[in-house]
Amino acid sequence: MEDSTLRIDTLQAIELAEGVEVRLRIAGPLPRGIAMAIDLIIQMLILIAGAFVLVFAGVAIGFQVAMGIFLLVWFFMRWWYPVFFEASKRGATPGKRMMGLRVVQTSGAPITFGQSILRNFLRWIDEMPLWPTVWTSGLPVPTMAFGLAACMATKRFQRLGDLAAGTVVIYDRVLPEPSAPAPPPMEAARPAMALRPEEVRAVVAFRERAGFWSEGRQVEIANHAKELTGADGRRGVTRIMAIAHWLQERR
């Protein structure tokens, strides 16, 4: 049942060398992309505000000096903005914080300054290929195609920078799952095999959340547990409900 669970949820269990298991809810490309867009907007606003200030300051210090300062600010925003935020105690840029995300090591530990540098300086590879345009003064626009392809090809949604640095992006604030239990079956059914603790939680969670799902969605998820229930379709749903009822009666 473990492989089936991975296909329908981003919650992943990682066993450390000490035998300790940590559970991380991995963030997919969509929330990460939204966080990146928020950070880009913040960076653009800072650069625009800085440009206005330097235009007026250029009268006093010289426009060439003002242009040099602007380029230094741009360099910092382009390369070091995410590094310092992600290497901080919060482990997230403002965009990631707004989306409830943070960057951690694959073990769940906070990332180091070196890892933050590596994952962010390799972002230029994830941004490839560049799309040439005219409306941006001839500057090419990154497509993030390589990074998206790497995210979709790895089970932890890691882009190339994450793979090199050994990092993952996870949900920092996981809201409790709402529950709307479906009516219990007439009779409880004992499972035909021994279940691990995480499998017991998955079966019980199925019943507790089934009230939010359509019949088609219930069948789709129950079919992942066909090895346990020995049935598919509506029979599989009924069977897993009966097993969940038996497990909850034992608590």
C-alpha positions as CSV (number, residue, x, y, z in Angstrom):
1,M,0.0,0.0,0.0
2,E,3.0,2.4,0.5
3,D,3.6,2.9,-3.2
4,S,-0.1,3.6,-3.8
5,T,-0.1,6.2,-1.0
6,L,2.8,8.1,-2.6
7,R,0.8,8.4,-5.9
8,I,-2.1,10.1,-4.2
9,D,-0.4,12.3,-1.6
10,T,2.8,14.3,-1.4
11,L,3.4,13.3,2.3
12,Q,6.6,11.3,2.3
13,A,8.3,9.3,5.0
14,I,12.1,9.5,5.1
15,E,14.0,7.1,7.3
16,L,17.3,8.6,8.7
17,A,20.4,6.7,9.4
18,E,19.6,6.6,13.1
19,G,16.4,4.7,12.4
20,V,14.2,7.8,13.0
21,E,11.4,8.5,10.5
22,V,10.5,12.0,9.5
23,R,7.4,12.9,7.4
24,L,7.7,15.8,5.0
25,R,4.8,17.2,2.8
26,I,6.6,18.0,-0.4
27,A,5.5,21.1,-2.3
28,G,4.8,20.7,-6.0
29,P,5.7,23.0,-9.0
30,L,2.5,25.1,-8.8
31,P,2.9,26.6,-5.3
32,R,6.6,27.0,-5.9
33,G,6.0,28.8,-9.1
34,I,3.5,31.2,-7.4
35,A,6.1,31.8,-4.7
36,M,8.7,32.6,-7.3
37,A,6.4,35.0,-9.1
38,I,5.8,36.8,-5.8
39,D,9.5,37.1,-5.2
40,L,10.0,38.5,-8.7
41,I,7.4,41.1,-8.1
42,I,9.0,42.1,-4.8
43,Q,12.4,42.3,-6.5
44,M,11.1,44.4,-9.4
45,L,9.4,46.8,-6.9
46,I,12.7,47.2,-5.0
47,L,14.6,47.8,-8.2
48,I,12.1,50.3,-9.5
49,A,12.1,52.2,-6.1
50,G,15.9,52.1,-6.2
51,A,16.0,53.4,-9.7
52,F,13.9,56.4,-8.8
53,V,16.1,57.2,-5.8
54,L,19.3,56.9,-7.9
55,V,17.9,59.1,-10.6
56,F,17.6,62.0,-8.1
57,A,20.8,61.0,-6.4
58,G,22.6,61.0,-9.7
59,V,22.5,64.8,-9.8
60,A,24.7,64.9,-6.8
61,I,26.9,61.9,-7.2
62,G,27.0,61.6,-11.0
63,F,24.9,59.4,-13.2
64,Q,27.7,56.9,-14.0
65,V,28.2,56.3,-10.2
66,A,24.4,56.0,-9.8
67,M,24.3,53.5,-12.6
68,G,27.1,51.5,-11.0
69,I,25.2,51.4,-7.7
70,F,22.0,50.3,-9.5
71,L,23.9,47.4,-11.2
72,L,25.3,46.3,-7.9
73,V,21.8,46.4,-6.4
74,W,20.5,44.4,-9.4
75,F,23.4,41.8,-9.0
76,F,22.5,41.4,-5.3
77,M,18.8,41.0,-6.0
78,R,19.4,38.5,-8.8
79,W,21.9,36.2,-7.1
80,W,21.9,36.8,-3.3
81,Y,18.3,37.7,-2.5
82,P,17.1,34.1,-2.2
83,V,20.4,32.9,-0.7
84,F,20.2,35.0,2.4
85,F,16.5,34.5,3.0
86,E,16.7,30.7,2.6
87,A,19.8,30.4,4.7
88,S,18.1,32.3,7.5
89,K,16.2,30.8,10.5
90,R,12.9,30.7,8.5
91,G,14.5,29.0,5.5
92,A,12.2,30.8,3.0
93,T,12.1,33.9,0.8
94,P,9.1,36.3,1.4
95,G,7.3,34.6,-1.5
96,K,7.7,31.1,0.0
97,R,6.6,32.4,3.4
98,M,3.4,33.8,1.9
99,M,2.8,30.4,0.3
100,G,3.6,28.5,3.5
101,L,6.7,26.9,2.1
102,R,10.3,26.5,3.3
103,V,13.5,24.9,2.0
104,V,15.1,22.1,4.0
105,Q,17.6,19.3,3.6
106,T,16.3,16.0,2.4
107,S,16.6,14.9,6.1
108,G,14.3,17.7,7.2
109,A,17.1,19.7,8.8
110,P,17.6,23.4,8.0
111,I,19.8,24.1,5.0
112,T,23.2,25.5,5.3
113,F,24.5,28.7,3.8
114,G,26.6,26.6,1.3
115,Q,23.6,24.6,0.2
116,S,21.6,27.8,-0.3
117,I,24.3,29.2,-2.5
118,L,24.6,26.0,-4.5
119,R,20.8,25.6,-5.1
120,N,20.3,29.2,-6.1
121,F,23.4,29.7,-8.2
122,L,22.5,26.7,-10.2
123,R,19.1,28.3,-10.9
124,W,20.4,29.6,-14.2
125,I,20.5,26.0,-15.4
126,D,17.0,25.4,-14.3
127,E,15.9,28.6,-16.2
128,M,17.1,27.2,-19.5
129,P,16.3,27.4,-22.3
130,L,16.1,31.2,-22.7
131,W,13.4,32.6,-24.9
132,P,14.6,35.5,-27.0
133,T,12.3,38.5,-27.1
134,V,12.2,42.0,-28.4
135,W,9.8,43.6,-26.0
136,T,12.3,43.2,-23.1
137,S,15.0,45.3,-24.8
138,G,16.4,42.1,-26.4
139,L,17.0,40.4,-23.1
140,P,16.1,36.7,-23.2
141,V,13.4,35.5,-20.8
142,P,14.0,32.3,-18.8
143,T,11.5,29.5,-19.5
144,M,12.3,27.3,-16.4
145,A,11.8,24.3,-18.7
146,F,14.8,22.4,-17.4
147,G,13.7,23.0,-13.7
148,L,10.1,22.0,-14.4
149,A,11.2,18.9,-16.2
150,A,13.4,17.9,-13.3
151,C,10.6,18.5,-10.8
152,M,8.2,16.3,-12.7
153,A,10.8,13.6,-13.1
154,T,11.6,13.3,-9.4
155,K,9.3,12.0,-6.7
156,R,10.3,14.9,-4.3
157,F,9.7,17.6,-7.0
158,Q,13.4,18.6,-6.9
159,R,14.8,20.9,-9.6
160,L,18.4,20.5,-10.7
161,G,19.6,22.9,-8.0
162,D,17.8,20.9,-5.3
163,L,19.3,17.7,-6.5
164,A,22.8,19.1,-6.4
165,A,22.4,20.7,-3.0
166,G,20.4,17.9,-1.4
167,T,17.4,20.1,-0.6
168,V,13.6,19.9,-0.9
169,V,10.8,22.5,-0.7
170,I,8.1,21.5,1.8
171,Y,5.0,22.9,3.3
172,D,5.9,24.7,6.5
173,R,2.4,25.2,7.7
174,V,0.2,22.2,7.2
175,L,-3.4,22.9,8.1
176,P,-5.3,20.1,9.8
177,E,-7.3,18.0,7.3
178,P,-11.1,18.7,7.5
179,S,-13.2,15.6,8.2
180,A,-16.7,14.6,7.2
181,P,-17.0,10.9,8.1
182,A,-19.1,8.8,5.9
183,P,-21.8,6.6,7.6
184,P,-20.3,3.5,9.0
185,P,-21.2,0.1,7.4
186,M,-23.7,-2.2,9.1
187,E,-20.8,-4.6,10.2
188,A,-17.2,-4.1,10.8
189,A,-14.6,-6.2,9.0
190,R,-11.3,-7.3,10.3
191,P,-8.4,-6.7,7.8
192,A,-7.1,-9.9,6.2
193,M,-3.5,-8.8,6.7
194,A,-1.4,-7.1,9.4
195,L,-1.3,-3.3,8.8
196,R,1.6,-1.0,9.7
197,P,0.7,2.1,11.8
198,E,0.9,4.4,8.7
199,E,-1.5,2.1,6.8
200,V,-3.9,2.1,9.7
201,R,-3.9,5.9,9.7
202,A,-4.5,5.9,5.9
203,V,-7.5,3.6,6.2
204,V,-9.0,5.5,9.0
205,A,-8.4,8.8,7.2
206,F,-10.2,7.4,4.2
207,R,-13.4,7.1,6.2
208,E,-13.0,10.4,8.0
209,R,-12.6,12.4,4.8
210,A,-14.8,10.3,2.4
211,G,-17.8,12.6,3.1
212,F,-16.0,15.4,1.1
213,W,-15.5,13.2,-2.0
214,S,-17.7,12.2,-4.9
215,E,-18.5,8.5,-5.4
216,G,-16.0,8.5,-8.3
217,R,-13.2,9.9,-6.2
218,Q,-13.9,7.4,-3.4
219,V,-13.7,4.5,-5.9
220,E,-10.5,6.0,-7.4
221,I,-8.7,6.1,-4.0
222,A,-10.1,2.8,-2.7
223,N,-8.8,1.1,-5.8
224,H,-5.3,1.8,-4.6
225,A,-6.0,-0.4,-1.6
226,K,-7.2,-3.4,-3.7
227,E,-4.6,-5.6,-2.2
228,L,-6.1,-5.0,1.2
229,T,-9.8,-5.1,0.3
230,G,-9.7,-7.8,-2.4
231,A,-12.2,-5.8,-4.4
232,D,-12.5,-2.8,-6.6
233,G,-15.2,-0.3,-7.5
234,R,-18.0,0.3,-5.0
235,R,-17.3,-3.1,-3.3
236,G,-13.8,-1.9,-2.6
237,V,-15.2,1.3,-1.0
238,T,-17.6,-0.7,1.2
239,R,-14.9,-3.1,2.2
240,I,-12.4,-0.4,3.2
241,M,-15.2,1.4,5.1
242,A,-15.9,-1.8,7.0
243,I,-12.2,-2.2,7.8
244,A,-11.9,1.4,9.0
245,H,-14.9,0.9,11.2
246,W,-13.3,-2.2,12.8
247,L,-10.1,-0.3,13.4
248,Q,-11.8,2.6,15.0
249,E,-13.9,0.3,17.3
250,R,-10.7,-1.1,18.6
251,R,-9.4,2.3,19.7
